[in-house]
């Protein structure tokens, strides 16, 4: 199947998956895998590997499913495990509470949602949003305990900040790749500045949506403020003495710095042993491994090394379901990318080119919703739009940068079950998939629309 019928089949498949998960309470892993298998068969992916006349191999459905599953594990699996382990140690030593106190001291007790949103926005400039959420989640949880604010509000606030920087601001790979494809790879400072500027509307919209939805959706770890305040004071008393500020923040800040240095080395095209070492240490897996070492040192300093085995075991039990559901989402994305859907959308792109700045946004949003990856949506849309820049009337570096921003806005519209970030946010935020649609999916729609509104206004200014 190809063309419009395949698009319709995809929409029906997504609706079916949502109904299976939310209405019939079928586990997300089973639901996504079943829908992926059925969609793959409908899309005409061969059931076994086949050779083309020129000798190329067309992957069969089983290979596609295996590739999607293993690819997700290899890209984010170890990151999730190490990040969760760091978080568990921070909780055991009281470091998470210390970090919460530091944030509260900086922004005030009345602004925790704004604090965590801006914190996520800054962290996600050099760090993938998936990794950033895992790294910052212990602080989010501690702030919930410290302030009594809605856990859902904090989750949505953190997700908002992380997602916006992830699609707008280099050195994350998506914006860099899109900028290079559009011919402004040598103007990354303009892309970074415009990315920061275009973050204003979605940050504001995401903040207010986080406050709004936090009053209507409850997470598993939700509690009333009286209980939280009491438990917090009792918890501090149990720890006796909280770790120092540096000891508490080192397991989080060191991986972020390492990843940032790696991005700088790559962006500056640095070579040599020092550059290679920076790139190696800045790989998310290695950077988080270094952060884990700092966390273990902290655990040892607290005299709790005898708990390390149990902490590891409990962490693996906690992240197991997250890993498998996330990998299932990768399978769905791989099945879609292996079908003819993306080619069909690309071949009909000229029909949409009369929409101006809204064309790259809509095309990117379609691709994002279809296959789940913001980076793929960014890079694919940039490749489609690049030959049409003259037709669209975007010729100067600033105008082309706005096209890049419009693609980024579409690349976060929307995050749902085929996006690994959806499952990271939903599971670490203690929410059911149904509530994930109300929070993460709806929030990415809100911030995506807010972003394209700001970009449209800027495109009228920078004519």
N, C-alpha and C positions, 0 to 999 in steps of 0.2 A: 504494500500500500504506500502511496505517496501523495503529495499535494494536499489540497484542502481536506480530503477525508482523513488523512493522517493527523492533521491539526485537530480535527473534531475528535478523533479517537484519543488523542493525548488529553484533551479537556475532559472527556468522559472518564478516562483512566484516573486523572487527578481527583475528580469528584468521587469516584468509587473508592479510592484510597482513603480520602477524608471520611467518608461515611463508614467504612470498615473500622477505622481507628476510633472515631468519636461516637458513632451510633451503636455499633455492634461490639465495641470494646475488644477488637482483635489486636493483638500486640503489634506495634508499629513495624517491628522487624518482619513479621510474617506478612503483614499487609503490603509493605513496600516491595518485598521480594516477589509476591504473587502478582502485583500490578506490573512490575518490571518484566516478569516472564511473559505475561499475557500481551503487554504492549510490544515486546520484542517480536513475538510471533505475528501479531497484526501488522507490524511495520515491515515484515518481510525479511528480517534478519535470518540467514540460513541456520538450520538447526545444527549443522556441522561445519567445520572449516572447509572452505572450497578454494580451488585454484582458478584464477582467471586465465584467459588465453595467453596473456603476456607473462604469466608465471607468478603474478602477485597473489597473496593469500588474503581471502576475505574471512574474517573471524566469524565463527559460528556463535550462536546465542550463548552456549555454555562458556565459551572463551570470553565473550563480552562481559557476562555476569562475573566470572572470576576476575577479570581484569579490573572491572569497576570496584569490586570488593577489596582486592588486594591493593589497588592504587590508593584508595582512601586510607587504608591502614598504614601504608608506607608514608603517606604525606602528613598524617596528623595523629596516628595511633600512639606512637611513643611520646609525642608532645603532650597529648591528653594525660597519659599515665604519669609522666614526670611532673607536669603542672599540678595534677591532683595530689601527688605525693608531697610536693612542696607545700601546698595548701594544708594538707593534713598535719604536717609537722608544725607549720605556723600556728595552727589551732591548738596543738598539744602543748606547745611551749608558751602560749599566751602572746606570741608575736603579732598575731592577727588583731588582737585587742589593742596592742600598742600602736599598730599602724592606724587603727580606727581613731584612737585618741589623737594621733598626729594630724590626721585629716580634719577632724573636728576642730582642733586648735587652729588650723590654717583657715578654714572657711566658715566656721561657726556651726553650732549644732542645728541651726534651722535650715541649712542648705545642703544636706547630704546628697540629694538626687543630682543637683547641679554639680557638686564636687565630683561625684563618680562619673558623670557624663563627660566633664572636661578632662578628667583623668584618663578615661578611655580614649578620648579624641587625641590626646597627646601621645599616649602609648602606642596607638595603632598607626602612627606615622611611619615608624620603622618596623613595626611588628604586625604579622597577620592577625586579623580580628579574632580568628579562632584561638590562636595562642594567647592573644591579649586577654580574652575573656577568662581563659583558664588561669592565667597568671594573676589577674586582678580579682577573681571571684572570692578569695579569702578576705580581701579588704571589704568587698561588698557585703559579705555575710556578717563580718564584724561590725560594720557600720549599721546594719539592720539591728543587730543586738544592742549596739551602743545607743542608738537614737530612737528606736521603736518605730521608724518609718516603714512604710509598706515594702515588703521584700520584692514584690512585683514591680513597683515603681523603680526600685534600685536596679533590678535586672534590666528593665527596659531602658533606663537612663544609661547604664553602662554599655548595653548593646548599641544604643544610638551613637554614642561618641565613637566607639570602635568602628562601626560600619561606615560612618561618614568619612573619616580619615582614610579608611581602607580603600575607598573607591575614588577619592579626590586627590590625595596628596602623595607624591613620590617621597621616599623611595620604595613604597610597596610596588610589586611587579606589575600589577594591572595598569595603573596610570602611566608608568614608564613605558610599557609596551605600546599602549594606545598612543601616547605622545610621539614615539618614534615612528609608528605606522602613519600618523597624520602629518609627519614631516616637521615636527617641532621638538625633536629629541634634543637639540642643542639649546633649547630655551626652557629647560626644566625649572629654572628659578621663577619664570613667569607662570609655569604650570603649578608650582608649589604655592606661589602667592595667590593665584586665582583660586586654587583649591581651598586655601584658608578663607578667602573672601566668600566663596560659594557655600561654605559650611555654616554661615550665620543663620539663614532661614531654617534649614533642617535641624540645627541644634536647638533653636527656639521651639520649633514645632514638636520635636522629639521630647523635649523637657516637659511641655504642657501635656502631651499625650501620656507620658509616663506618670504624671501626677493624676491624670484623669483615670487611666485604666487601673492604677493601683488601688483605687477605691471600689472597683467592681470585680476584680479577679483576685483570688487568694492563692498563695503558693503553699506547698506542703510545710514549709518552715515558718508560716505566718503565726504570729502571737500578738496579744494586746500589749500595749506599752507598759502597763503595770507589771505584768509578768516578766517582760524583757528587762526592765530596769532592775528588778530584784535579782533575776538570774545573773545579770551582768556583774552586779556588786559582789554576789556570792562567788562568781567565777574568778574575779580578781583576787578575792581573799584566798581562794584555793591555790592560785599560782604563787601567792606570796609576793614575789617581786617579778615584774614584767621585764622582758629583755630590753636592752638599750635600743635607741632609735636606729642606729646603724646595723646592729645585729638583726633587728626585725625586718628592715627593708632590704638588706643585702641579697637574700635569695630571690627577690623580685627585680630589684634595680639592676643587678649585675647582668642577668640574661638580656634585659632591655638594652643596656649599653653595648653589650657584645653584638647584638643583632643590628643596632644602629651603626656601629663601626663597620660591620660587614657590608651594610648597604652603602655607606659612604665610599668604601674601597671599591665596590662594584661600579657605583655611579661615576667615580673619578677615574675608572679604568686603571687603577693602580696595579702594579706588577711586582714580583719579587717575593722573597720568603716572608717578609712581614705582612704583605698584602694577602698572601695565601693563608697565613696563620689567622689573620683577622677574619677572612671569609670562612675558614673552618670553624673557628670558635663562635662565629655569628650564625652558623646553621642552627635553626630552632632546636633541633634535637640536642646538639652539643651545648648550646647556650643554656638550655634548661637543665642539662646534666650538671653543668657548672653551678647553676643555681641550687640544684639538689645537694651538691657538696656543701655549699654554704649553709643550707638548711640542716644538714646532718651535723655540721659543726655546732650550730645553734642548739640542736637537740642534745648533743654531748655536753655543751656548756650548762644546760639546764639539768644535767644529771639524769636524763631519761633515755639513755641509749638502750636500756633493757626492753623498752617498748617499741623499738624500731621494727622488729620483725612483725609484730601485730599491726603496726601502722601500715606497713607495706601490704600485708595481707588484706586488711580492711579496705585500703585504697583500691586494690585490684578488683575486689568484689564490688566496689561502688562504681568504678568506671567501666566494668565489663559490659553492662547493658548499653551504656552510652556509645561505646566503641562499635558494637554490633549494629545498632540502629543507624549510627552515622555512616558506617560502611554500606548499609543497605541503601541509604540515600545516594551514595556514590554509584551503586549499581544502576539505580534509576537514571541518573545523569548520563552514565556511560551508554545505556541502552538508547536513550534519546539521541545522543551525539553520534551513535553508530547508525541511526536511521537516516532517512532522507529529509528530515524536518528542517534542519539548519540550511541545507542546500536550497530547499524550496523557498524558505524565507529570504535567503540571499538573492535568489534569481528574480524575486518580485519586489526588490527594494526600490526600484525606480518609481513605482506607483506611489510610494510614500514620500518621495523626495521633495514634493511641492509643499511639505509642511514646515520647511525651514528648520529652525533649531529644535522643533519638537520631533522631527524625523529621527535623528540619532537617538533621542531619548526613548521614543516608542520602540524602535527596532531593538535597542539594547534591553529594554524592559521585557520584550517578547522572548528574546534569547535567554535572559536571566531566568524568567519564570519557567521556561521550557526545560533548561538543562541544569540549573542550580548554581553554577559557578559564576561569581561576579567577575573573576579574572578572565574566564572564557568569553563572557558577554562583552567585556571591555575590548579584548583583543579582536574578536570576530567582528564586532560592529565597526571598530576602527578600520579594519580591512575593507569592509563593504562601503563605508562612507568616504574613505580617502579619495577615490576617483571622482566623487560627486561634490567635492568641496567648492569647486568653481561654480557648478550649477546651483548649489545652495547659497552662493553669494558670500562665502567665508574665505577670505584671502589673506588678511593680515595675521601675524602671529597671535595677537590677542583674540581675534575672532575665531581662529582655529582652536585656540586654547578653550574657548567657550564651548566649542563642539566637543572637545575632549571631556569637559565637565558635564555636558548633557549626556554623553555616553555613560559617564560615571554615575549620574543620577539614575539612569535607567538600570544600571547594573546592580542597584540595591532594591529594585522594585519588581517583584517582591521576593522575600525570603520565606520559603515554605519547605515542605517535607523532602524535596530533593536537594536541599542545601545543607551541607554539614554544619554551618553556623546555626541554622535553625535548631538542630538537635543539641548542639553544645549549649546554646542559650536556654532551651526548654529544660533539658535535663539538669544542668548545673543550677538553674534557677528554681528547681523544685516544682515544675509545672507539668501538667498533663499535656499531651499533644493538642487536645481541644483548646486548652487555654493558650497554648503556643500560637495557634492561629489568631486568637483574639489579641495577643500581645505582640509577639515578634512579627508575624505576617502583616497585621494591620499597621503596626508602627512603621515598618519599612515602606508601606504604601504612603503613609502620612509624610514621612521625611523625604521620600522620593518626589512626591508632588510638590512639597515645599521647596525642594532643591531646584526643580525645573522651573518653578515660578520665579525664583530669584535669578536663575540663569537667563530666562526669557527677558526679564527686566534689564539685566546687564547687557544682553545682546542688542537692545534698543539704544542703550547708551553708547556702546562701543561699535558704532556703525562704520 
